[in-house]
Amino acid sequence: MKKIITVFALLLMTSIHAQNFKGRAIYKTHRKSSFELDSTTFAANPGIQEQMEAQMRKIFQKTFTLDFTKLESMYKEDQELDAPKGPSSNGSVMVMMMGGNGSSDILYKNISENRMANKKELMGKVFLIKDNLVAYDWKLTGKTKNIGNYTCYKAVHEREEESIEINMIDGEVKEEKVTKKTTLVAWYTPDVPISNGPSNYGGLPGLILEVNDGDLTIVCSEIILNLKEINKINEPAKGKIVTRQKFGKISIEKTKEMMDRYRTRDGNGMKIKMGG
């Protein structure tokens, strides 16, 4: 009887510890942008390609905070970036509308229920993406490296990805689908035993500290465990409810609408690539 009571007490303590386990991870993100303008646009606006690329680099360099427990997490931008500054041209307006500042976006994940709720703002409209967690077919390689004070293990996921290229040629918006194979590399640490990570990444036996996914790079710069003053993890509730697939279609349509709205009268061309 004493053995049964002891085992029950240990299970209870383990359960309580799991419920109280919480922490915070800070991530830095960077994404390579692809923005091409034709020779006519170059001639009319000298230096605009470099200006727009610089603006997009600023948009995609961000800091995010992941507050987590064993079962839930909340991922959001840590600070609001200033709107990119540049020449008052259609191109500058377009870059701002494409990137937004994303500071109000919130990604909530519930590991135990395999679901997510992602509040996102797109061109002034708020959407609430509700869907299952993204599933990854991870292959564990056994390779290791240190990220800060943590020993991390390499995992790889290969997938076939469809990208949408939206081109404006002679004032006409055209859409082209391109299929390519991509390799996702993640580095996780079992020292933080949660199956989670930045953005939609997760599903490994430890917290993901680094992600290399095509043009996107995410690296953890700080981890604080058992933090007492952690933000309360609340599931977002406001916004038009859509699935992940539906939101992807809306994003493409909004981009086409934006390009059509801000296209130049003299038929200048530009190209935007949207992946994933």
C-alpha positions as CSV (number, residue, x, y, z in Angstrom):
1,M,0.0,0.0,0.0
2,K,2.9,2.4,0.8
3,K,4.4,1.7,-2.6
4,I,1.2,2.5,-4.3
5,I,0.9,5.8,-2.4
6,T,4.5,6.7,-3.2
7,V,4.0,6.1,-6.9
8,F,0.8,8.1,-6.9
9,A,2.6,11.0,-5.1
10,L,5.4,11.0,-7.6
11,L,3.0,11.0,-10.5
12,L,1.1,13.9,-8.9
13,M,4.3,15.9,-8.3
14,T,5.4,15.3,-12.0
15,S,2.0,16.5,-13.2
16,I,2.2,19.6,-11.1
17,H,5.7,20.3,-12.3
18,A,4.6,20.0,-15.9
19,Q,1.8,22.4,-15.3
20,N,4.1,25.0,-13.6
21,F,6.9,24.6,-16.2
22,K,7.1,27.8,-18.2
23,G,9.6,30.0,-19.9
24,R,10.4,32.5,-22.6
25,A,12.6,32.4,-25.7
26,I,13.6,35.4,-27.8
27,Y,14.1,34.9,-31.5
28,K,15.7,37.0,-34.3
29,T,14.4,36.5,-37.8
30,H,15.7,37.4,-41.2
31,R,14.2,36.6,-44.6
32,K,15.9,37.2,-48.0
33,S,13.5,39.1,-50.3
34,S,13.0,38.8,-54.0
35,F,11.8,41.9,-55.7
36,E,12.5,42.5,-59.4
37,L,11.8,45.6,-61.5
38,D,12.2,45.9,-65.2
39,S,14.6,48.1,-67.1
40,T,11.9,50.7,-67.8
41,T,11.4,51.2,-64.1
42,F,15.1,51.5,-63.5
43,A,15.4,54.2,-66.1
44,A,12.4,56.2,-64.6
45,N,13.5,55.8,-61.0
46,P,17.3,55.5,-60.6
47,G,18.3,53.5,-57.5
48,I,14.7,52.4,-56.7
49,Q,15.7,48.7,-56.7
50,E,18.3,49.2,-54.0
51,Q,15.9,51.4,-52.0
52,M,13.1,48.9,-52.1
53,E,15.4,45.9,-51.2
54,A,16.7,47.9,-48.2
55,Q,13.2,48.6,-47.1
56,M,12.2,44.9,-47.4
57,R,15.3,43.8,-45.5
58,K,14.2,46.1,-42.6
59,I,10.7,44.7,-42.7
60,F,11.9,41.1,-42.5
61,Q,14.4,41.6,-39.7
62,K,12.4,41.2,-36.6
63,T,12.5,40.1,-32.9
64,F,9.9,37.7,-31.6
65,T,9.0,36.4,-28.1
66,L,7.8,32.9,-27.5
67,D,6.1,32.5,-24.1
68,F,5.5,28.8,-23.4
69,T,4.4,26.1,-20.9
70,K,4.5,22.4,-21.5
71,L,1.2,22.5,-23.3
72,E,0.6,26.0,-24.7
73,S,2.6,28.9,-26.2
74,M,2.1,32.4,-27.6
75,Y,4.4,33.8,-30.3
76,K,4.4,37.5,-31.1
77,E,6.6,40.3,-32.4
78,D,8.6,41.8,-29.5
79,Q,8.7,45.4,-30.8
80,E,7.0,47.5,-33.5
81,L,9.2,48.5,-36.3
82,D,9.0,52.0,-37.7
83,A,7.4,52.2,-41.2
84,P,10.1,52.1,-43.8
85,K,11.2,55.5,-45.1
86,G,12.0,56.2,-48.7
87,P,10.9,58.0,-51.8
88,S,7.2,58.7,-52.0
89,S,6.6,56.4,-54.8
90,N,4.2,53.6,-55.5
91,G,7.0,51.1,-54.9
92,S,7.5,52.4,-51.3
93,V,3.8,52.2,-50.6
94,M,3.7,48.7,-52.0
95,V,6.6,47.4,-49.9
96,M,4.8,48.7,-46.7
97,M,1.6,47.1,-47.7
98,M,3.3,43.8,-48.5
99,G,5.1,43.5,-45.3
100,G,3.0,45.4,-42.8
101,N,4.7,45.7,-39.5
102,G,3.1,42.6,-38.0
103,S,3.4,43.9,-34.5
104,S,-0.2,43.0,-33.6
105,D,0.0,39.4,-35.0
106,I,-0.3,36.6,-32.4
107,L,0.3,32.9,-32.9
108,Y,-1.3,30.7,-30.2
109,K,-0.4,26.9,-30.1
110,N,-2.1,24.2,-28.0
111,I,0.2,21.2,-28.1
112,S,-2.1,18.8,-26.2
113,E,-5.0,19.5,-28.5
114,N,-3.0,19.8,-31.7
115,R,-4.4,23.1,-32.8
116,M,-3.4,26.7,-33.4
117,A,-5.1,30.1,-33.6
118,N,-3.2,32.8,-35.5
119,K,-4.4,36.4,-35.5
120,K,-3.0,38.2,-38.5
121,E,-3.6,41.6,-40.1
122,L,-3.5,41.9,-43.9
123,M,-4.0,45.2,-45.6
124,G,-6.1,46.6,-42.7
125,K,-8.2,43.5,-42.2
126,V,-7.9,41.2,-39.2
127,F,-8.1,37.4,-39.8
128,L,-8.0,34.6,-37.3
129,I,-6.5,31.5,-38.8
130,K,-7.7,28.3,-37.0
131,D,-6.3,25.0,-38.0
132,N,-4.3,22.0,-36.8
133,L,-0.7,22.4,-36.0
134,V,1.6,22.1,-39.0
135,A,2.9,18.5,-39.2
136,Y,6.5,17.9,-40.1
137,D,8.1,14.6,-41.2
138,W,11.3,15.1,-39.2
139,K,14.4,13.0,-39.8
140,L,16.8,13.1,-36.9
141,T,20.4,13.2,-38.1
142,G,22.3,12.9,-34.8
143,K,24.5,15.9,-35.7
144,T,25.1,18.4,-32.9
145,K,26.2,22.0,-32.3
146,N,26.1,24.5,-29.5
147,I,23.7,27.5,-29.6
148,G,24.6,29.6,-26.6
149,N,24.9,27.2,-23.6
150,Y,22.6,24.6,-25.1
151,T,23.6,21.4,-27.0
152,C,21.4,21.2,-30.1
153,Y,20.5,18.4,-32.4
154,K,19.9,18.6,-36.1
155,A,16.6,17.6,-37.7
156,V,15.7,17.8,-41.4
157,H,12.3,17.9,-43.2
158,E,12.1,17.8,-47.0
159,R,9.0,18.9,-48.8
160,E,7.7,19.8,-52.2
161,E,6.5,23.4,-52.1
162,E,4.3,25.4,-54.4
163,S,5.2,29.1,-54.9
164,I,3.2,31.8,-56.6
165,E,5.0,34.3,-58.8
166,I,2.9,37.4,-59.5
167,N,4.2,39.5,-62.3
168,M,3.1,42.9,-63.7
169,I,4.1,43.2,-67.3
170,D,2.9,46.2,-69.4
171,G,0.4,47.0,-66.8
172,E,-1.2,43.5,-66.7
173,V,-1.0,41.4,-63.5
174,K,-0.1,37.7,-64.2
175,E,0.1,34.8,-61.8
176,E,2.4,31.8,-62.3
177,K,2.6,28.6,-60.1
178,V,6.1,27.2,-59.5
179,T,6.8,23.9,-57.7
180,K,10.1,23.3,-56.1
181,K,11.7,21.0,-53.5
182,T,12.9,22.6,-50.3
183,T,14.8,21.4,-47.2
184,L,13.9,22.6,-43.8
185,V,16.7,22.4,-41.1
186,A,15.9,22.8,-37.4
187,W,18.2,22.6,-34.4
188,Y,16.5,21.6,-31.1
189,T,17.6,21.1,-27.6
190,P,16.3,18.4,-25.3
191,D,17.5,20.5,-22.4
192,V,14.2,22.4,-22.8
193,P,11.8,19.5,-23.0
194,I,8.9,21.0,-24.9
195,S,7.8,20.0,-28.4
196,N,7.6,23.6,-29.7
197,G,9.5,26.3,-31.4
198,P,9.2,29.7,-33.2
199,S,6.4,30.5,-35.6
200,N,4.6,27.3,-36.8
201,Y,7.7,25.0,-36.2
202,G,7.6,22.2,-33.6
203,G,7.1,18.5,-33.3
204,L,10.6,17.7,-32.0
205,P,11.7,16.3,-28.6
206,G,12.9,19.6,-27.4
207,L,12.6,23.4,-28.0
208,I,13.7,24.5,-31.5
209,L,16.4,27.2,-31.2
210,E,17.3,27.6,-34.9
211,V,15.4,27.3,-38.2
212,N,16.8,27.5,-41.8
213,D,13.8,27.3,-44.1
214,G,14.6,28.4,-47.6
215,D,15.0,32.2,-47.5
216,L,14.0,32.4,-43.8
217,T,16.4,32.1,-40.9
218,I,15.3,32.2,-37.2
219,V,17.8,32.0,-34.3
220,C,17.1,32.0,-30.6
221,S,19.1,34.7,-28.8
222,E,17.9,34.2,-25.2
223,I,16.1,31.6,-23.1
224,I,14.6,32.2,-19.6
225,L,13.1,29.2,-17.8
226,N,10.6,29.2,-14.9
227,L,10.1,32.9,-15.4
228,K,7.7,34.3,-12.8
229,E,6.6,37.3,-14.7
230,I,5.7,35.6,-17.9
231,N,2.8,37.0,-19.9
232,K,-0.5,35.1,-19.6
233,I,-1.0,32.9,-22.5
234,N,-4.3,33.8,-24.0
235,E,-5.8,32.4,-27.2
236,P,-6.7,35.3,-29.7
237,A,-10.4,35.6,-30.4
238,K,-10.8,38.5,-32.7
239,G,-10.8,38.4,-36.5
240,K,-12.5,36.7,-39.4
241,I,-12.1,33.0,-38.9
242,V,-10.4,31.2,-41.9
243,T,-8.3,28.0,-42.4
244,R,-4.6,28.2,-43.3
245,Q,-5.3,27.3,-46.9
246,K,-8.1,29.9,-47.2
247,F,-5.8,32.6,-45.8
248,G,-3.1,31.7,-48.4
249,K,-5.6,32.2,-51.2
250,I,-6.7,35.6,-49.7
251,S,-3.1,36.7,-49.4
252,I,-2.5,36.0,-53.1
253,E,-5.7,37.8,-54.1
254,K,-4.8,40.8,-51.9
255,T,-1.3,41.0,-53.5
256,K,-2.8,41.0,-57.0
257,E,-5.3,43.6,-56.0
258,M,-2.5,45.8,-54.5
259,M,-0.3,45.5,-57.5
260,D,-3.2,46.4,-59.8
261,R,-4.1,49.4,-57.6
262,Y,-0.5,50.8,-57.5
263,R,0.8,49.9,-60.9
264,T,2.4,52.7,-62.8
265,R,0.5,54.3,-65.7
266,D,3.3,54.0,-68.1
267,G,3.3,50.1,-67.9
268,N,6.4,49.6,-65.8
269,G,6.9,46.0,-64.7
270,M,7.6,44.3,-61.4
271,K,7.8,40.8,-60.0
272,I,6.9,39.5,-56.5
273,K,7.5,35.9,-55.4
274,M,5.3,34.4,-52.6
275,G,6.3,31.0,-51.3
276,G,4.7,28.4,-49.0
